[in-house]
């Protein structure tokens, strides 16, 4: 699963199958801004779940 780009921001997902949790690291250009944590079930998080979290973040922060 690769990074998602939106208006100069980069969202990099990482996850642990064993712990069933993940995080999306948010960057503006090369500067790390914050981490969005999430949980999932199954072998990997659904792409739709990650895209929804990115959409919510962008909407909340007017990106």
C-alpha positions in Angstrom: 0.0 0.0 0.0 1.6 3.2 -1.1 1.4 6.8 -0.1 -1.6 9.0 -1.0 -1.0 12.5 -2.2 -3.4 15.4 -1.8 -2.7 19.1 -2.5 1.0 18.9 -1.5 0.3 16.6 1.5 1.5 13.0 1.7 -0.3 10.3 3.7 1.8 7.2 4.3 0.0 4.2 5.8 1.7 1.6 8.0 0.1 -1.3 9.8 0.7 -4.4 11.9 -1.2 -7.5 11.1 -0.3 -9.1 14.4 -1.6 -6.2 16.5 -4.4 -5.3 14.1 -3.6 -1.6 14.2 -2.1 1.0 11.9 -1.2 4.6 11.4 -1.2 7.1 8.6 1.8 9.5 8.8 0.9 12.9 7.5 3.6 15.0 5.8 3.4 18.5 4.3 6.2 18.4 1.7 8.9 16.7 3.8 7.8 17.9 7.2 6.1 15.3 9.4 2.9 16.8 10.9 1.1 14.0 12.8 -0.1 10.4 12.9 -3.6 9.2 12.4 -4.1 5.9 14.3 -6.7 3.3 13.3 -7.7 -0.4 13.9 -8.7 -3.0 11.4 -9.6 -6.7 11.2 -8.4 -9.3 8.7 -5.1 -9.7 7.0 -4.7 -6.0 6.1 -6.7 -2.8 6.3 -9.1 -2.1 3.5 -8.0 0.6 1.1 -11.4 2.2 1.4 -10.9 2.6 5.2 -7.6 4.4 4.7 -9.0 6.6 2.0 -11.9 7.5 4.2 -9.5 8.5 7.1 -7.5 10.6 4.6 -10.7 12.3 3.3 -11.9 13.0 6.9 -8.5 14.5 7.7 -8.4 16.7 4.6 -12.0 17.9 5.2 -11.3 18.7 8.9 -8.1 20.6 8.0 -9.3 22.3 4.8 -6.8 20.5 2.6 
